[in-house]
Amino acid sequence: MTTARSWWRRGDNLRADAQAAKDAAAEAFYELDTAQRDLVISIETIGAVDNSPAAQRVRTDFRALGERIDQVSGAYIAAVDAHDLDRDELEAAEAARARADLTRAKDDLVRAKADLDRFAQSLGPLLGKAETQLARLAPAVERARQALLAASNALDAVRASGLKADDLAARLAALSPELTKLNQGAGAHGVQPTIQRADEVVRAAEAIRTEADRLPERAREIDKRLVSLRTRTQALATRAEGVDPVLSELRRRFSLACWEDLQHVPDHADGVLAQAGQKLAEASRARDEQRWPDATSLLSTVRALLDELDGAVSAAGDRLRRLNEVSKDPGAEIDKTRFAIRDAQRLAMQGRNTPEPRHARPLDDAVARLDRAKAALEGRHPDYWHFLTETAAVRETAARVVADIRGERAAHH
């Protein structure tokens, strides 16, 4: 009896050991399966954001690791299926085999879990970058939606004030397909492309909103410029009427060379004023039709025409004034020019016994040129305009020499 009871207890212990091995293997299998499922989420996170070579290697390595996990998991399931530990007639040898098989399966599962944990730790940098990108996704898409809403509201407000803003409305409508793609989500288009699309929509929508907000002010500015340019055109027309009397006096008192280049000014003024009037009318129509870019462009053209005409009309009166001054006292112009030459000569001699030839030569030529211009006034019909252009050229030469000397000395110091 004693021997039988001892054998029964030993068989029961073997069954218990096998069951403990089975439980340990089951726990290892559960932990490995849980870790693998968690890691799948990390791999999908990286894959959704990152398509770099490093990310591609991660996916390849994870597939290889998954194949190994499938193998050890399959071996564990096979070991469990191979041994029925609940049978009453379980023999000691079978219980021992079950314990050995299940312990081996557990050890393989534990090693696979350790490899999986090390692999998961290696993902840290890539996973952190991917999670950062994903964290930006929802706020970026929401900013895009809010920017589109703000642009739409701004357009509504502009239209309510009586402005059409058709070009802005067309630009806003063109963003509709982009909003559709944003609503389809990163699953359809990828995380990074979706974030980039959202950022582009924000920039485009904010530009539309800004222009819509400024449109009433822009309309007021165009109205103001229309009034201002009409007034300036009328003023220039009045001034242009005074060019003919000025030319008459120039013809009467001075030689042909002094005014020949100005005799086209009256006809030129008539043409420019007619062109400016036409462009103003076109700008007014563009404003009434709310073609803002056209109105702005036309007004810029009018301003350029009037600027050019202003210079031409002013030139006649300025010519007469300068010729009057120099005909009465050519000495003042000569003295001013000689002073400029002497000032350049003093600078060229500063700290030297003789000036540099490259400075002295143009100054000597300038003196001779001034003397020739002065001598030309001694004729019966002096060309005072030629005299003025010559003295201006001489002063320019002196100023150029001064600038060269100062530049060289500054560079030397």
Buried (B, 14 or more C-beta within 10 A) or exposed (E): EEEEEEEEEEBEEBBEBBBEBBEBBBEBBEBBBEBBEEBEEBBEBBBBBBEEEEBEEBBEBBEEBBEBBEEBBEBBEEBBEEBEBEEEEBEBEBBEBBBEBBBBBBBBBBBBBEBBBEBBEEBEEBBEBBBEBBEBBEEBBEBBBEBBEBBBEBBEBBBEEEBBBEBBBEBBEEBEEBBEBBEEEBEEBBBBEBBEBBBEBBEBBBBBBEBBBEBBEBBEBBEEBBEEBBEBBEEBBEBBEEBEEBBEBBBEBBBEEBBEEBBEBBEBBEEBBEBBBEBBEBBBEBBEEBBBEBBBBBBEBBBEBBEEBBEBBEBBEEBBEBBBBBBEEBEEBBEEBBEBBEBBBEBBBEEEEEBBEEBBEBBBEBBEBBEEBBEBBEEEEBBBBBBBEBBEBBBEBBEEBBEBBEEEEEEEE
